[in-house]
Amino acid sequence: MSDVLATLWDTVEDRKRNAPAGSYTAGLFAQGLPRIAQKVGEEAVETAVAALSEGNERLVSEMADLIYHCLVLIAARGLRWTDVETELARRFR
């Protein structure tokens, strides 16, 4: 895991545990799994649209949003990013 991704993961986990007031991430956790899954879907669509009709800067921005929301979804389900890494590694065997 890159340093940036590891820091983001740690932040997501912290927001899940501590739920600081005003935190967007804590708010997502409070809204529950259906809302988090909805956000992942929205961001996936926005990423696809950016890939087809917008510039690279917009695509990178939407991809970052998608990855962030995917991390929140993984944490909400009680999984860890390493579970995804393990699955990716399994596919290369």
Phi and psi restraints in degrees (range 20) as a CNS / XPLOR table:
assign (resid 1 and name C) (resid 2 and name N)
       (resid 2 and name CA) (resid 2 and name C) 1.0 -67.0 20.0 2
assign (resid 2 and name N) (resid 2 and name CA)
       (resid 2 and name C) (resid 3 and name N) 1.0 161.4 20.0 2
assign (resid 2 and name C) (resid 3 and name N)
       (resid 3 and name CA) (resid 3 and name C) 1.0 -60.3 20.0 2
assign (resid 3 and name N) (resid 3 and name CA)
       (resid 3 and name C) (resid 4 and name N) 1.0 -40.3 20.0 2
assign (resid 3 and name C) (resid 4 and name N)
       (resid 4 and name CA) (resid 4 and name C) 1.0 -65.7 20.0 2
assign (resid 4 and name N) (resid 4 and name CA)
       (resid 4 and name C) (resid 5 and name N) 1.0 -46.3 20.0 2
assign (resid 4 and name C) (resid 5 and name N)
       (resid 5 and name CA) (resid 5 and name C) 1.0 -65.5 20.0 2
assign (resid 5 and name N) (resid 5 and name CA)
       (resid 5 and name C) (resid 6 and name N) 1.0 -39.2 20.0 2
assign (resid 5 and name C) (resid 6 and name N)
       (resid 6 and name CA) (resid 6 and name C) 1.0 -64.0 20.0 2
assign (resid 6 and name N) (resid 6 and name CA)
       (resid 6 and name C) (resid 7 and name N) 1.0 -42.1 20.0 2
assign (resid 6 and name C) (resid 7 and name N)
       (resid 7 and name CA) (resid 7 and name C) 1.0 -65.2 20.0 2
assign (resid 7 and name N) (resid 7 and name CA)
       (resid 7 and name C) (resid 8 and name N) 1.0 -42.8 20.0 2
assign (resid 7 and name C) (resid 8 and name N)
       (resid 8 and name CA) (resid 8 and name C) 1.0 -62.4 20.0 2
assign (resid 8 and name N) (resid 8 and name CA)
       (resid 8 and name C) (resid 9 and name N) 1.0 -44.7 20.0 2
assign (resid 8 and name C) (resid 9 and name N)
       (resid 9 and name CA) (resid 9 and name C) 1.0 -59.1 20.0 2
assign (resid 9 and name N) (resid 9 and name CA)
       (resid 9 and name C) (resid 10 and name N) 1.0 -46.3 20.0 2
assign (resid 9 and name C) (resid 10 and name N)
       (resid 10 and name CA) (resid 10 and name C) 1.0 -60.4 20.0 2
assign (resid 10 and name N) (resid 10 and name CA)
       (resid 10 and name C) (resid 11 and name N) 1.0 -38.9 20.0 2
assign (resid 10 and name C) (resid 11 and name N)
       (resid 11 and name CA) (resid 11 and name C) 1.0 -66.2 20.0 2
assign (resid 11 and name N) (resid 11 and name CA)
       (resid 11 and name C) (resid 12 and name N) 1.0 -44.7 20.0 2
assign (resid 11 and name C) (resid 12 and name N)
       (resid 12 and name CA) (resid 12 and name C) 1.0 -59.0 20.0 2
assign (resid 12 and name N) (resid 12 and name CA)
       (resid 12 and name C) (resid 13 and name N) 1.0 -47.3 20.0 2
assign (resid 12 and name C) (resid 13 and name N)
       (resid 13 and name CA) (resid 13 and name C) 1.0 -62.1 20.0 2
assign (resid 13 and name N) (resid 13 and name CA)
       (resid 13 and name C) (resid 14 and name N) 1.0 -39.4 20.0 2
assign (resid 13 and name C) (resid 14 and name N)
       (resid 14 and name CA) (resid 14 and name C) 1.0 -64.1 20.0 2
assign (resid 14 and name N) (resid 14 and name CA)
       (resid 14 and name C) (resid 15 and name N) 1.0 -43.0 20.0 2
assign (resid 14 and name C) (resid 15 and name N)
       (resid 15 and name CA) (resid 15 and name C) 1.0 -65.4 20.0 2
assign (resid 15 and name N) (resid 15 and name CA)
       (resid 15 and name C) (resid 16 and name N) 1.0 -33.8 20.0 2
assign (resid 15 and name C) (resid 16 and name N)
       (resid 16 and name CA) (resid 16 and name C) 1.0 -65.7 20.0 2
assign (resid 16 and name N) (resid 16 and name CA)
       (resid 16 and name C) (resid 17 and name N) 1.0 -43.7 20.0 2
assign (resid 16 and name C) (resid 17 and name N)
       (resid 17 and name CA) (resid 17 and name C) 1.0 -74.3 20.0 2
assign (resid 17 and name N) (resid 17 and name CA)
       (resid 17 and name C) (resid 18 and name N) 1.0 -43.2 20.0 2
assign (resid 17 and name C) (resid 18 and name N)
       (resid 18 and name CA) (resid 18 and name C) 1.0 -103.6 20.0 2
assign (resid 18 and name N) (resid 18 and name CA)
       (resid 18 and name C) (resid 19 and name N) 1.0 -19.8 20.0 2
assign (resid 18 and name C) (resid 19 and name N)
       (resid 19 and name CA) (resid 19 and name C) 1.0 43.1 20.0 2
assign (resid 19 and name N) (resid 19 and name CA)
       (resid 19 and name C) (resid 20 and name N) 1.0 60.8 20.0 2
assign (resid 19 and name C) (resid 20 and name N)
       (resid 20 and name CA) (resid 20 and name C) 1.0 -64.4 20.0 2
assign (resid 20 and name N) (resid 20 and name CA)
       (resid 20 and name C) (resid 21 and name N) 1.0 143.3 20.0 2
assign (resid 20 and name C) (resid 21 and name N)
       (resid 21 and name CA) (resid 21 and name C) 1.0 -59.0 20.0 2
assign (resid 21 and name N) (resid 21 and name CA)
       (resid 21 and name C) (resid 22 and name N) 1.0 137.9 20.0 2
assign (resid 21 and name C) (resid 22 and name N)
       (resid 22 and name CA) (resid 22 and name C) 1.0 83.5 20.0 2
assign (resid 22 and name N) (resid 22 and name CA)
       (resid 22 and name C) (resid 23 and name N) 1.0 -2.0 20.0 2
assign (resid 22 and name C) (resid 23 and name N)
       (resid 23 and name CA) (resid 23 and name C) 1.0 -80.2 20.0 2
assign (resid 23 and name N) (resid 23 and name CA)
       (resid 23 and name C) (resid 24 and name N) 1.0 124.9 20.0 2
assign (resid 23 and name C) (resid 24 and name N)
       (resid 24 and name CA) (resid 24 and name C) 1.0 -59.3 20.0 2
assign (resid 24 and name N) (resid 24 and name CA)
       (resid 24 and name C) (resid 25 and name N) 1.0 -43.5 20.0 2
assign (resid 24 and name C) (resid 25 and name N)
       (resid 25 and name CA) (resid 25 and name C) 1.0 -63.8 20.0 2
assign (resid 25 and name N) (resid 25 and name CA)
       (resid 25 and name C) (resid 26 and name N) 1.0 -46.5 20.0 2
assign (resid 25 and name C) (resid 26 and name N)
       (resid 26 and name CA) (resid 26 and name C) 1.0 -60.2 20.0 2
assign (resid 26 and name N) (resid 26 and name CA)
       (resid 26 and name C) (resid 27 and name N) 1.0 -37.2 20.0 2
assign (resid 26 and name C) (resid 27 and name N)
       (resid 27 and name CA) (resid 27 and name C) 1.0 -62.7 20.0 2
assign (resid 27 and name N) (resid 27 and name CA)
       (resid 27 and name C) (resid 28 and name N) 1.0 -40.4 20.0 2
assign (resid 27 and name C) (resid 28 and name N)
       (resid 28 and name CA) (resid 28 and name C) 1.0 -61.6 20.0 2
assign (resid 28 and name N) (resid 28 and name CA)
       (resid 28 and name C) (resid 29 and name N) 1.0 -46.3 20.0 2
assign (resid 28 and name C) (resid 29 and name N)
       (resid 29 and name CA) (resid 29 and name C) 1.0 -59.2 20.0 2
assign (resid 29 and name N) (resid 29 and name CA)
       (resid 29 and name C) (resid 30 and name N) 1.0 -40.1 20.0 2
assign (resid 29 and name C) (resid 30 and name N)
       (resid 30 and name CA) (resid 30 and name C) 1.0 -65.4 20.0 2
assign (resid 30 and name N) (resid 30 and name CA)
       (resid 30 and name C) (resid 31 and name N) 1.0 -32.1 20.0 2
assign (resid 30 and name C) (resid 31 and name N)
       (resid 31 and name CA) (resid 31 and name C) 1.0 -76.1 20.0 2
assign (resid 31 and name N) (resid 31 and name CA)
       (resid 31 and name C) (resid 32 and name N) 1.0 -20.5 20.0 2
assign (resid 31 and name C) (resid 32 and name N)
       (resid 32 and name CA) (resid 32 and name C) 1.0 96.0 20.0 2
assign (resid 32 and name N) (resid 32 and name CA)
       (resid 32 and name C) (resid 33 and name N) 1.0 172.7 20.0 2
assign (resid 32 and name C) (resid 33 and name N)
       (resid 33 and name CA) (resid 33 and name C) 1.0 -58.0 20.0 2
assign (resid 33 and name N) (resid 33 and name CA)
       (resid 33 and name C) (resid 34 and name N) 1.0 -41.9 20.0 2
assign (resid 33 and name C) (resid 34 and name N)
       (resid 34 and name CA) (resid 34 and name C) 1.0 -58.3 20.0 2
assign (resid 34 and name N) (resid 34 and name CA)
       (resid 34 and name C) (resid 35 and name N) 1.0 -41.6 20.0 2
assign (resid 34 and name C) (resid 35 and name N)
       (resid 35 and name CA) (resid 35 and name C) 1.0 -68.8 20.0 2
assign (resid 35 and name N) (resid 35 and name CA)
       (resid 35 and name C) (resid 36 and name N) 1.0 -40.0 20.0 2
assign (resid 35 and name C) (resid 36 and name N)
       (resid 36 and name CA) (resid 36 and name C) 1.0 -63.9 20.0 2
assign (resid 36 and name N) (resid 36 and name CA)
       (resid 36 and name C) (resid 37 and name N) 1.0 -44.8 20.0 2
assign (resid 36 and name C) (resid 37 and name N)
       (resid 37 and name CA) (resid 37 and name C) 1.0 -62.7 20.0 2
assign (resid 37 and name N) (resid 37 and name CA)
       (resid 37 and name C) (resid 38 and name N) 1.0 -38.7 20.0 2
assign (resid 37 and name C) (resid 38 and name N)
       (resid 38 and name CA) (resid 38 and name C) 1.0 -60.4 20.0 2
assign (resid 38 and name N) (resid 38 and name CA)
       (resid 38 and name C) (resid 39 and name N) 1.0 -44.3 20.0 2
assign (resid 38 and name C) (resid 39 and name N)
       (resid 39 and name CA) (resid 39 and name C) 1.0 -62.3 20.0 2
assign (resid 39 and name N) (resid 39 and name CA)
       (resid 39 and name C) (resid 40 and name N) 1.0 -40.0 20.0 2
assign (resid 39 and name C) (resid 40 and name N)
       (resid 40 and name CA) (resid 40 and name C) 1.0 -60.3 20.0 2
assign (resid 40 and name N) (resid 40 and name CA)
       (resid 40 and name C) (resid 41 and name N) 1.0 -44.8 20.0 2
assign (resid 40 and name C) (resid 41 and name N)
       (resid 41 and name CA) (resid 41 and name C) 1.0 -61.1 20.0 2
assign (resid 41 and name N) (resid 41 and name CA)
       (resid 41 and name C) (resid 42 and name N) 1.0 -45.4 20.0 2
assign (resid 41 and name C) (resid 42 and name N)
       (resid 42 and name CA) (resid 42 and name C) 1.0 -60.0 20.0 2
assign (resid 42 and name N) (resid 42 and name CA)
       (resid 42 and name C) (resid 43 and name N) 1.0 -46.0 20.0 2
assign (resid 42 and name C) (resid 43 and name N)
       (resid 43 and name CA) (resid 43 and name C) 1.0 -67.2 20.0 2
assign (resid 43 and name N) (resid 43 and name CA)
       (resid 43 and name C) (resid 44 and name N) 1.0 -34.3 20.0 2
assign (resid 43 and name C) (resid 44 and name N)
       (resid 44 and name CA) (resid 44 and name C) 1.0 -63.8 20.0 2
assign (resid 44 and name N) (resid 44 and name CA)
       (resid 44 and name C) (resid 45 and name N) 1.0 -42.9 20.0 2
assign (resid 44 and name C) (resid 45 and name N)
       (resid 45 and name CA) (resid 45 and name C) 1.0 -63.9 20.0 2
assign (resid 45 and name N) (resid 45 and name CA)
       (resid 45 and name C) (resid 46 and name N) 1.0 -45.4 20.0 2
assign (resid 45 and name C) (resid 46 and name N)
       (resid 46 and name CA) (resid 46 and name C) 1.0 -61.9 20.0 2
assign (resid 46 and name N) (resid 46 and name CA)
       (resid 46 and name C) (resid 47 and name N) 1.0 -35.8 20.0 2
assign (resid 46 and name C) (resid 47 and name N)
       (resid 47 and name CA) (resid 47 and name C) 1.0 -65.7 20.0 2
assign (resid 47 and name N) (resid 47 and name CA)
       (resid 47 and name C) (resid 48 and name N) 1.0 -44.6 20.0 2
assign (resid 47 and name C) (resid 48 and name N)
       (resid 48 and name CA) (resid 48 and name C) 1.0 -63.5 20.0 2
assign (resid 48 and name N) (resid 48 and name CA)
       (resid 48 and name C) (resid 49 and name N) 1.0 -41.9 20.0 2
assign (resid 48 and name C) (resid 49 and name N)
       (resid 49 and name CA) (resid 49 and name C) 1.0 -63.2 20.0 2
assign (resid 49 and name N) (resid 49 and name CA)
       (resid 49 and name C) (resid 50 and name N) 1.0 -44.2 20.0 2
assign (resid 49 and name C) (resid 50 and name N)
       (resid 50 and name CA) (resid 50 and name C) 1.0 -61.8 20.0 2
assign (resid 50 and name N) (resid 50 and name CA)
       (resid 50 and name C) (resid 51 and name N) 1.0 -39.1 20.0 2
assign (resid 50 and name C) (resid 51 and name N)
       (resid 51 and name CA) (resid 51 and name C) 1.0 -63.2 20.0 2
assign (resid 51 and name N) (resid 51 and name CA)
       (resid 51 and name C) (resid 52 and name N) 1.0 -33.6 20.0 2
assign (resid 51 and name C) (resid 52 and name N)
       (resid 52 and name CA) (resid 52 and name C) 1.0 -90.9 20.0 2
assign (resid 52 and name N) (resid 52 and name CA)
       (resid 52 and name C) (resid 53 and name N) 1.0 -25.5 20.0 2
assign (resid 52 and name C) (resid 53 and name N)
       (resid 53 and name CA) (resid 53 and name C) 1.0 -139.8 20.0 2
assign (resid 53 and name N) (resid 53 and name CA)
       (resid 53 and name C) (resid 54 and name N) 1.0 7.4 20.0 2
assign (resid 53 and name C) (resid 54 and name N)
       (resid 54 and name CA) (resid 54 and name C) 1.0 -131.2 20.0 2
assign (resid 54 and name N) (resid 54 and name CA)
       (resid 54 and name C) (resid 55 and name N) 1.0 173.4 20.0 2
assign (resid 54 and name C) (resid 55 and name N)
       (resid 55 and name CA) (resid 55 and name C) 1.0 -76.1 20.0 2
assign (resid 55 and name N) (resid 55 and name CA)
       (resid 55 and name C) (resid 56 and name N) 1.0 171.3 20.0 2
assign (resid 55 and name C) (resid 56 and name N)
       (resid 56 and name CA) (resid 56 and name C) 1.0 -61.6 20.0 2
assign (resid 56 and name N) (resid 56 and name CA)
       (resid 56 and name C) (resid 57 and name N) 1.0 -37.1 20.0 2
assign (resid 56 and name C) (resid 57 and name N)
       (resid 57 and name CA) (resid 57 and name C) 1.0 -60.6 20.0 2
assign (resid 57 and name N) (resid 57 and name CA)
       (resid 57 and name C) (resid 58 and name N) 1.0 -43.7 20.0 2
assign (resid 57 and name C) (resid 58 and name N)
       (resid 58 and name CA) (resid 58 and name C) 1.0 -66.8 20.0 2
assign (resid 58 and name N) (resid 58 and name CA)
       (resid 58 and name C) (resid 59 and name N) 1.0 -40.7 20.0 2
assign (resid 58 and name C) (resid 59 and name N)
       (resid 59 and name CA) (resid 59 and name C) 1.0 -60.9 20.0 2
assign (resid 59 and name N) (resid 59 and name CA)
       (resid 59 and name C) (resid 60 and name N) 1.0 -45.5 20.0 2
assign (resid 59 and name C) (resid 60 and name N)
       (resid 60 and name CA) (resid 60 and name C) 1.0 -61.6 20.0 2
assign (resid 60 and name N) (resid 60 and name CA)
       (resid 60 and name C) (resid 61 and name N) 1.0 -41.9 20.0 2
assign (resid 60 and name C) (resid 61 and name N)
       (resid 61 and name CA) (resid 61 and name C) 1.0 -62.2 20.0 2
assign (resid 61 and name N) (resid 61 and name CA)
       (resid 61 and name C) (resid 62 and name N) 1.0 -45.9 20.0 2
assign (resid 61 and name C) (resid 62 and name N)
       (resid 62 and name CA) (resid 62 and name C) 1.0 -67.8 20.0 2
assign (resid 62 and name N) (resid 62 and name CA)
       (resid 62 and name C) (resid 63 and name N) 1.0 -36.8 20.0 2
assign (resid 62 and name C) (resid 63 and name N)
       (resid 63 and name CA) (resid 63 and name C) 1.0 -64.3 20.0 2
assign (resid 63 and name N) (resid 63 and name CA)
       (resid 63 and name C) (resid 64 and name N) 1.0 -40.1 20.0 2
assign (resid 63 and name C) (resid 64 and name N)
       (resid 64 and name CA) (resid 64 and name C) 1.0 -62.4 20.0 2
assign (resid 64 and name N) (resid 64 and name CA)
       (resid 64 and name C) (resid 65 and name N) 1.0 -42.0 20.0 2
assign (resid 64 and name C) (resid 65 and name N)
       (resid 65 and name CA) (resid 65 and name C) 1.0 -61.5 20.0 2
assign (resid 65 and name N) (resid 65 and name CA)
       (resid 65 and name C) (resid 66 and name N) 1.0 -43.3 20.0 2
assign (resid 65 and name C) (resid 66 and name N)
       (resid 66 and name CA) (resid 66 and name C) 1.0 -62.7 20.0 2
assign (resid 66 and name N) (resid 66 and name CA)
       (resid 66 and name C) (resid 67 and name N) 1.0 -46.4 20.0 2
assign (resid 66 and name C) (resid 67 and name N)
       (resid 67 and name CA) (resid 67 and name C) 1.0 -62.6 20.0 2
assign (resid 67 and name N) (resid 67 and name CA)
       (resid 67 and name C) (resid 68 and name N) 1.0 -44.0 20.0 2
assign (resid 67 and name C) (resid 68 and name N)
       (resid 68 and name CA) (resid 68 and name C) 1.0 -57.0 20.0 2
assign (resid 68 and name N) (resid 68 and name CA)
       (resid 68 and name C) (resid 69 and name N) 1.0 -50.6 20.0 2
assign (resid 68 and name C) (resid 69 and name N)
       (resid 69 and name CA) (resid 69 and name C) 1.0 -66.4 20.0 2
assign (resid 69 and name N) (resid 69 and name CA)
       (resid 69 and name C) (resid 70 and name N) 1.0 -32.2 20.0 2
assign (resid 69 and name C) (resid 70 and name N)
       (resid 70 and name CA) (resid 70 and name C) 1.0 -64.1 20.0 2
assign (resid 70 and name N) (resid 70 and name CA)
       (resid 70 and name C) (resid 71 and name N) 1.0 -40.7 20.0 2
assign (resid 70 and name C) (resid 71 and name N)
       (resid 71 and name CA) (resid 71 and name C) 1.0 -61.9 20.0 2
assign (resid 71 and name N) (resid 71 and name CA)
       (resid 71 and name C) (resid 72 and name N) 1.0 -41.3 20.0 2
assign (resid 71 and name C) (resid 72 and name N)
       (resid 72 and name CA) (resid 72 and name C) 1.0 -62.3 20.0 2
assign (resid 72 and name N) (resid 72 and name CA)
       (resid 72 and name C) (resid 73 and name N) 1.0 -42.5 20.0 2
assign (resid 72 and name C) (resid 73 and name N)
       (resid 73 and name CA) (resid 73 and name C) 1.0 -61.9 20.0 2
assign (resid 73 and name N) (resid 73 and name CA)
       (resid 73 and name C) (resid 74 and name N) 1.0 -45.6 20.0 2
assign (resid 73 and name C) (resid 74 and name N)
       (resid 74 and name CA) (resid 74 and name C) 1.0 -58.9 20.0 2
assign (resid 74 and name N) (resid 74 and name CA)
       (resid 74 and name C) (resid 75 and name N) 1.0 -46.6 20.0 2
assign (resid 74 and name C) (resid 75 and name N)
       (resid 75 and name CA) (resid 75 and name C) 1.0 -64.1 20.0 2
assign (resid 75 and name N) (resid 75 and name CA)
       (resid 75 and name C) (resid 76 and name N) 1.0 -39.1 20.0 2
assign (resid 75 and name C) (resid 76 and name N)
       (resid 76 and name CA) (resid 76 and name C) 1.0 -63.0 20.0 2
assign (resid 76 and name N) (resid 76 and name CA)
       (resid 76 and name C) (resid 77 and name N) 1.0 -31.1 20.0 2
assign (resid 76 and name C) (resid 77 and name N)
       (resid 77 and name CA) (resid 77 and name C) 1.0 -85.7 20.0 2
assign (resid 77 and name N) (resid 77 and name CA)
       (resid 77 and name C) (resid 78 and name N) 1.0 1.6 20.0 2
assign (resid 77 and name C) (resid 78 and name N)
       (resid 78 and name CA) (resid 78 and name C) 1.0 78.6 20.0 2
assign (resid 78 and name N) (resid 78 and name CA)
       (resid 78 and name C) (resid 79 and name N) 1.0 17.5 20.0 2
assign (resid 78 and name C) (resid 79 and name N)
       (resid 79 and name CA) (resid 79 and name C) 1.0 -97.9 20.0 2
assign (resid 79 and name N) (resid 79 and name CA)
       (resid 79 and name C) (resid 80 and name N) 1.0 176.7 20.0 2
assign (resid 79 and name C) (resid 80 and name N)
       (resid 80 and name CA) (resid 80 and name C) 1.0 -127.6 20.0 2
assign (resid 80 and name N) (resid 80 and name CA)
       (resid 80 and name C) (resid 81 and name N) 1.0 157.1 20.0 2
assign (resid 80 and name C) (resid 81 and name N)
       (resid 81 and name CA) (resid 81 and name C) 1.0 -58.0 20.0 2
assign (resid 81 and name N) (resid 81 and name CA)
       (resid 81 and name C) (resid 82 and name N) 1.0 -33.2 20.0 2
assign (resid 81 and name C) (resid 82 and name N)
       (resid 82 and name CA) (resid 82 and name C) 1.0 -61.5 20.0 2
assign (resid 82 and name N) (resid 82 and name CA)
       (resid 82 and name C) (resid 83 and name N) 1.0 -25.7 20.0 2
assign (resid 82 and name C) (resid 83 and name N)
       (resid 83 and name CA) (resid 83 and name C) 1.0 -63.8 20.0 2
assign (resid 83 and name N) (resid 83 and name CA)
       (resid 83 and name C) (resid 84 and name N) 1.0 -39.2 20.0 2
assign (resid 83 and name C) (resid 84 and name N)
       (resid 84 and name CA) (resid 84 and name C) 1.0 -68.7 20.0 2
assign (resid 84 and name N) (resid 84 and name CA)
       (resid 84 and name C) (resid 85 and name N) 1.0 -43.9 20.0 2
assign (resid 84 and name C) (resid 85 and name N)
       (resid 85 and name CA) (resid 85 and name C) 1.0 -60.0 20.0 2
assign (resid 85 and name N) (resid 85 and name CA)
       (resid 85 and name C) (resid 86 and name N) 1.0 -40.6 20.0 2
assign (resid 85 and name C) (resid 86 and name N)
       (resid 86 and name CA) (resid 86 and name C) 1.0 -62.4 20.0 2
assign (resid 86 and name N) (resid 86 and name CA)
       (resid 86 and name C) (resid 87 and name N) 1.0 -43.2 20.0 2
assign (resid 86 and name C) (resid 87 and name N)
       (resid 87 and name CA) (resid 87 and name C) 1.0 -64.7 20.0 2
assign (resid 87 and name N) (resid 87 and name CA)
       (resid 87 and name C) (resid 88 and name N) 1.0 -41.5 20.0 2
assign (resid 87 and name C) (resid 88 and name N)
       (resid 88 and name CA) (resid 88 and name C) 1.0 -62.4 20.0 2
assign (resid 88 and name N) (resid 88 and name CA)
       (resid 88 and name C) (resid 89 and name N) 1.0 -43.2 20.0 2
assign (resid 88 and name C) (resid 89 and name N)
       (resid 89 and name CA) (resid 89 and name C) 1.0 -62.8 20.0 2
assign (resid 89 and name N) (resid 89 and name CA)
       (resid 89 and name C) (resid 90 and name N) 1.0 -39.7 20.0 2
assign (resid 89 and name C) (resid 90 and name N)
       (resid 90 and name CA) (resid 90 and name C) 1.0 -59.5 20.0 2
assign (resid 90 and name N) (resid 90 and name CA)
       (resid 90 and name C) (resid 91 and name N) 1.0 -34.6 20.0 2
assign (resid 90 and name C) (resid 91 and name N)
       (resid 91 and name CA) (resid 91 and name C) 1.0 -71.5 20.0 2
assign (resid 91 and name N) (resid 91 and name CA)
       (resid 91 and name C) (resid 92 and name N) 1.0 -16.9 20.0 2
assign (resid 91 and name C) (resid 92 and name N)
       (resid 92 and name CA) (resid 92 and name C) 1.0 -93.5 20.0 2
assign (resid 92 and name N) (resid 92 and name CA)
       (resid 92 and name C) (resid 93 and name N) 1.0 -1.2 20.0 2
